[in-house]
């Protein structure tokens, strides 16, 4: 239905999928996959894989560099891992943290933990120091599975993480030294040894669709990052909708170069490929120089580009080979101004979604939608309601921006709140709406247009950065009295991190020393680019820092502010 609330709001708009005009929404003739594709007793991650392995057998599901795995092989490998984890003491409900870069073993282990009923806690592999400690302790993880080349990260924080009782090491070609291994406190197991167990299926009644499958951490805006509780049903139903709305077929080849510890690669690429009986191609990481060659070599038909990735690809010199690819769809979030030209240049269709780790997928922009709606994020998915609300939670009229708010009409298909943060969960879900913290508007046809982020978060190089976490780590320096972290515009259409720092009286601090402190204690992409020391931060009468004043002041004079890149200080994933 489309309805207003009260006389004063007679022109306001609330939209459900059933209220949308048939010609504007998802084609109603499209076959429903929710029941036909996945049996009712298989709506868990392990159940989906078992069902698809039985159906597709030796068909290739996963490609990674020069390695290929069939549906059946992945089922058997994950069964072996699951049985070994069970025999090693992993129980249903236990939390397992992952510190692993893109590789097949990460997917195998996700499925294995899910089959046992454990909860997967992916950790950004750039995390270290205080941030790494927070993820491990806040999530109540008791097992850590890590790349061998990243084990030293845990060694530096293990005393702050006493609950980690077992460390499983995956060989990534960078072996941990004997000295590091000897200094580790937890029981150590090797990934290869876990493959010695039986490949027989586990009992199918261990896990229910409502059980928790993942804790995915998202950017904190009023506090530390929050762990979003995602049940199996959320991941299965969301992936089913991706397959249906975008029309994925068994002959499709879905490609991702995004990290598998993020929701995008997992929930909009890997799992939809599995549900569509398609093939998944995973790349170690995004590289503009090799992107199209990978797409061509693997016969890729669909891929996703987040944020600045689209700008980087678009900025590459035009080539006669631009249309020499099999890609038919590219999902862009958000949709850039050059999307139509991108379609013509590369011979494909641009799609989009509006989705949040905190909630799940909300809207879909499919190739079937009217061309005039190409700058939107599409229409609300089945069983959901969307509204644009003002600060008092009253719906806005079409075309009027406000906060994007959503709710779901069926159970277990959205995130179930923030782990161990009941107050934050209640605040986000007040008045029966999930408040996204984003601003946007709906047009008369119910298409959503994203405007900006209401949240105090920073988006850099496809990563969501918590300004709070940047600030807390900088406050750990003995010379810092107070600090404000905020976004300033980037030439790549996203954000750069800037900090305004107030030093303690009698203390001196150089830009270089501050950057060294940051690089040692936070992920590389969080390290500020711009640093300015100020006598005092502007504050309200209630002592709240007025970040908007700092941002307004800095934006027009970035060329006068100390710039880490201009100073020649390189911070990347390899920085120690």
Rosetta blueprint (number, residue, H / E / L):
1 X L
2 X L
3 X L
4 X L
5 X L
6 X L
7 X H
8 X H
9 X H
10 X L
11 X L
12 X E
13 X L
14 X E
15 X E
16 X E
17 X H
18 X H
19 X H
20 X L
21 X L
22 X L
23 X L
24 X L
25 X L
26 X L
27 X L
28 X L
29 X L
30 X L
31 X L
32 X L
33 X L
34 X L
35 X L
36 X L
37 X L
38 X L
39 X L
40 X H
41 X H
42 X H
43 X L
44 X L
45 X H
46 X H
47 X H
48 X H
49 X H
50 X H
51 X H
52 X H
53 X H
54 X H
55 X H
56 X H
57 X L
58 X L
59 X L
60 X E
61 X E
62 X E
63 X E
64 X E
65 X L
66 X L
67 X E
68 X E
69 X E
70 X E
71 X H
72 X H
73 X H
74 X H
75 X H
76 X H
77 X H
78 X H
79 X H
80 X H
81 X H
82 X H
83 X H
84 X H
85 X H
86 X H
87 X H
88 X L
89 X L
90 X L
91 X L
92 X L
93 X L
94 X L
95 X E
96 X E
97 X E
98 X E
99 X E
100 X L
101 X L
102 X L
103 X L
104 X H
105 X H
106 X H
107 X H
108 X H
109 X H
110 X H
111 X H
112 X H
113 X H
114 X H
115 X H
116 X H
117 X L
118 X L
119 X E
120 X E
121 X E
122 X E
123 X L
124 X L
125 X L
126 X L
127 X L
128 X L
129 X H
130 X H
131 X H
132 X H
133 X H
134 X H
135 X H
136 X H
137 X H
138 X H
139 X L
140 X L
141 X E
142 X E
143 X E
144 X E
145 X E
146 X E
147 X E
148 X H
149 X H
150 X H
151 X H
152 X H
153 X H
154 X H
155 X H
156 X L
157 X L
158 X H
159 X H
160 X H
161 X L
162 X L
163 X L
164 X L
165 X L
166 X E
167 X E
168 X E
169 X E
170 X E
171 X L
172 X L
173 X L
174 X L
175 X L
176 X L
177 X L
178 X H
179 X H
180 X H
181 X H
182 X H
183 X H
184 X L
185 X L
186 X L
187 X E
188 X E
189 X E
190 X E
191 X H
192 X H
193 X H
194 X H
195 X L
196 X L
197 X L
198 X L
199 X L
200 X L
201 X L
202 X L
203 X L
204 X L
205 X L
206 X L
207 X L
208 X L
209 X L
210 X L
211 X L
212 X E
213 X E
214 X E
215 X E
216 X E
217 X E
218 X E
219 X L
220 X L
221 X L
222 X L
223 X L
224 X L
225 X L
226 X E
227 X E
228 X E
229 X E
230 X E
231 X E
232 X H
233 X H
234 X H
235 X H
236 X H
237 X H
238 X H
239 X H
240 X H
241 X H
242 X H
243 X H
244 X H
245 X H
246 X H
247 X L
248 X L
249 X L
250 X L
251 X L
252 X L
253 X E
254 X E
255 X E
256 X E
257 X L
258 X L
259 X L
260 X L
261 X L
262 X L
263 X H
264 X H
265 X H
266 X H
267 X H
268 X H
269 X H
270 X H
271 X H
272 X H
273 X H
274 X H
275 X H
276 X L
277 X L
278 X L
279 X E
280 X E
281 X E
282 X E
283 X L
284 X L
285 X L
286 X L
287 X L
288 X L
289 X L
290 X L
291 X H
292 X H
293 X H
294 X H
295 X H
296 X H
297 X H
298 X L
299 X L
300 X L
301 X L
302 X E
303 X E
304 X E
305 X E
306 X E
307 X L
308 X H
309 X H
310 X H
311 X H
312 X H
313 X H
314 X H
315 X L
316 X L
317 X L
318 X L
319 X L
320 X L
321 X L
322 X L
323 X L
324 X L
325 X L
326 X L
327 X L
328 X L
329 X E
330 X E
331 X E
332 X E
333 X E
334 X L
335 X L
336 X L
337 X L
338 X L
339 X H
340 X H
341 X H
342 X H
343 X H
344 X H
345 X H
346 X H
347 X L
348 X L
349 X E
350 X E
351 X E
352 X E
353 X E
354 X E
355 X E
356 X E
357 X L
358 X L
359 X L
360 X E
361 X E
362 X E
363 X E
364 X E
365 X E
366 X L
367 X L
368 X L
369 X L
370 X L
371 X H
372 X H
373 X H
374 X L
375 X L
376 X L
377 X L
378 X L
379 X E
380 X E
381 X L
382 X L
383 X L
384 X E
385 X E
386 X E
387 X E
388 X E
389 X E
390 X L
391 X L
392 X L
393 X L
394 X L
395 X E
396 X L
397 X E
398 X L
399 X L
400 X L
401 X L
402 X E
403 X E
404 X E
405 X E
406 X E
407 X E
408 X E
409 X L
410 X L
411 X L
412 X L
413 X L
414 X L
415 X L
416 X L
417 X L
418 X E
419 X L
420 X L
421 X L
422 X H
423 X H
424 X H
425 X H
426 X H
427 X H
428 X H
429 X L
430 X H
431 X H
432 X H
433 X L
434 X E
435 X E
436 X E
437 X E
438 X E
439 X E
440 X E
441 X E
442 X E
443 X L
444 X L
445 X L
446 X L
447 X L
448 X E
449 X E
450 X E
451 X E
452 X E
453 X E
454 X L
455 X L
456 X L
457 X E
458 X E
459 X E
460 X E
461 X L
462 X L
463 X E
464 X E
465 X E
466 X E
467 X H
468 X H
469 X H
470 X H
471 X H
472 X H
473 X H
474 X H
475 X H
476 X L
477 X L
478 X L
479 X L
480 X E
481 X E
482 X E
483 X E
484 X E
485 X E
486 X E
487 X E
488 X E
489 X E
490 X L
491 X L
492 X L
493 X L
494 X L
495 X E
496 X E
497 X E
498 X E
499 X E
500 X E
501 X E
502 X E
503 X E
504 X L
505 X L
506 X L
507 X L
508 X L
509 X L
510 X L
511 X H
512 X H
513 X H
514 X H
515 X H
516 X H
517 X H
518 X H
519 X H
520 X H
521 X H
522 X L
523 X L
524 X H
525 X H
526 X H
527 X L
528 X L
529 X L
530 X E
531 X E
532 X E
533 X E
534 X L
535 X L
536 X L
537 X L
538 X L
539 X E
540 X L
541 X L
542 X L
543 X L
544 X L
545 X E
546 X L
547 X H
548 X H
549 X H
550 X H
551 X H
552 X H
553 X H
554 X H
555 X H
556 X L
557 X L
558 X H
559 X H
560 X H
561 X L
562 X E
563 X E
564 X L
565 X L
566 X L
567 X L
568 X L
569 X L
570 X L
571 X L
572 X L
573 X L
574 X L
575 X L
576 X L
